[in-house]
Amino acid sequence: MNSHAAFDPRRRGFLRSMVGGSMLFPGIVRDLLGREAGLSGSPGTGGDPLIPRAPHFAPKAKRVIFLYMSGGVSHVDSWDPKPRLFADAGKTVTVDEFQGRKGDFTMYAKRPQWEFARHGRCGTEVSGLFPHMARCVDELCVIRSMTSDHTNHYEATLGIHTGSFTFARPSIGSWVSYGLGTENSNLPSFVVIAPKSPYAGGQVWASDFLPGAHQGTWVVPGQEPVANLRRRSPSEELQALELAAMNRLNLRHRSARPSDPLLAARMKSFETAFGMQMELPDLFDLSRESDATHALYGLERGSTRGFGWQCLVARRLAERGVRFIELIDSGSSDNWDAHGDMTLHGPLAANVDRPIAGLLQDLRQRGLLEDTLVVWTTEFGRTPFNATADHRGREHHHWVFSSWLAGAGVKAGTVYGASDDLGIRVATDRVHVHDFHATVLHLLGFDHERLTHHHNGRDYRLTDVAGEVVKGVLA
């Protein structure tokens, strides 16, 4: 029998009582229940999988806040001004592919729904869709030449998160956790805040073949952000007895196996789970945040809904040492997928615009933006054309779309790359998803070709066998 996977059922009972069930910290629970017999503590070594580790070279960023807009934000209605699209609205356009189907298609150019204007000292043009973020353009590097490999939500979502468009692979957040470990043993190194499950579901934050401790912890805005966070024991005294009993069993088990490097990591995971139970309630308590801070994020005092809550909690997680924080708006439904009517972008933008601008301002005021990388992206853009001249919506468009970076190591107040005159294809300085990921890892101090994990006979990495750092976005 494999001694690493053998657990007395009574130990399982203690485990579930302590961590409050697998919803509390699924990555830790996977390891504790022995489902990852091949656990390694750090790239190429054994031991505690979350121990802090140094990257390959001096980093610009210590952490990432990843703002993901689910469904496909229209680039030509937000970050990529196209005067010709205004002028040529209703005219025919011929393309050789439409929604994944090859052939010759005659389409009609569609006028952008929002006007563009220059903002900030840098003069970057942003549409009226995002008036609050527009006032932050001096902090941003807007990339107008992003491109992806797939036009479907599932595959494109998987790609922007894992670098793989067809197979489940570790999320970018899991790779960052794997490379850096955690700065706070009481909290997971990778947290995802999302009101709903996104396209591709939990694969968006899964660790896949990486150790399970690097899987993201899903936080759901609401009165109970993490399920079963409150202890199940009726009193602190009883819980203390349970923990003491657990510790005695652990020490007895470990003393019989002094050469097993994985046991210390498992015991550390128990401590992390208990630490979450102690620290998360305070983290989610926003009552001591000032009225001015609430207003900055557009958050009503006492509210636990909306992107403002997500952004403010993200700042508090960043302050407490969480390495990778992803905020998703909103999920696989009621999102930015505006096939039928582009005006639906309006209320969605109103939900995220002020909170994101507030987050950038708050990070700057607190000195956190200097070593925090903020990423804003979506899985693809939307077509600058449609099948009829009077169509109110836009379809999926992976040929070119827009993203932006801000904060640590980023060339602020700039625009990188360009699409063609109608926003159909990349015109200059193409940035593939693999290049995007390579650049994020570079700012964290990693050579993306060296951050690897051996699995099934080969070394895997976030950028697969491609990707180049986009030096033009670096300060």
Secondary structure, 3 states (H helix, E strand, C coil): CCCCCCCCHHHHHHHHHHHCCCCCCHHHHHHHCCCCCCCCCECCECCCCCCCCCCCCCCCCCEEEEEEECCCCCHHHCCCCCHHHHHCCCCEEEEEEECCEEEEEEEEECCCCCCEEEECCCCEEEECCCHHHHCCHHHEEEEEEEECCCCCHHHHHHHHHHCCCCCCCCCHHHHHHHHHCCCCCCCCCEEEECCCCCCCHHHHCCCCCCCHHHCCEEECCCCCCCCCCCCCCCCHHHHHHHHHHHHHHHHHHHHCCCCCCHHHHHHHHHHHHHHHHHHHHHHHCCCCCCHHHHHHCCCCCCCCCHHHHHHHHHHHHHHCCCCEEEEEECCCCCCCCCCCCHHHHHHHHHHHHHHHHHHHHHHHHCCCCCCEEEEEEECCEECCEECCCCCCCCCEECCCEEEEEEECCECCCEEECEECCCCCCEEECCEEHHHHHHHHHHHCCCCCCCCCEEECCEEECCCCCCCCCCHHHEC
